[in-house]
């Protein structure tokens, strides 16, 4: 899964805050600063499972704070 895949999934699941540029380097920006709460991240985890067959538990998604950490988790779980 790439950062572009994650951007697309985040936008499809929860939309995008018009004050945040998702096209910039967001890898180390906290999800909260990007406008995504725990519910949006749980939906994102569900979509990752649907599209990529990678299951992320509620406990794991609750502690992932940045896109980089989520991508690392997906890569490790794959």
Order of alpha helices (4+ residues) and beta strands (2+ residues): alpha-alpha-alpha-alpha-alpha
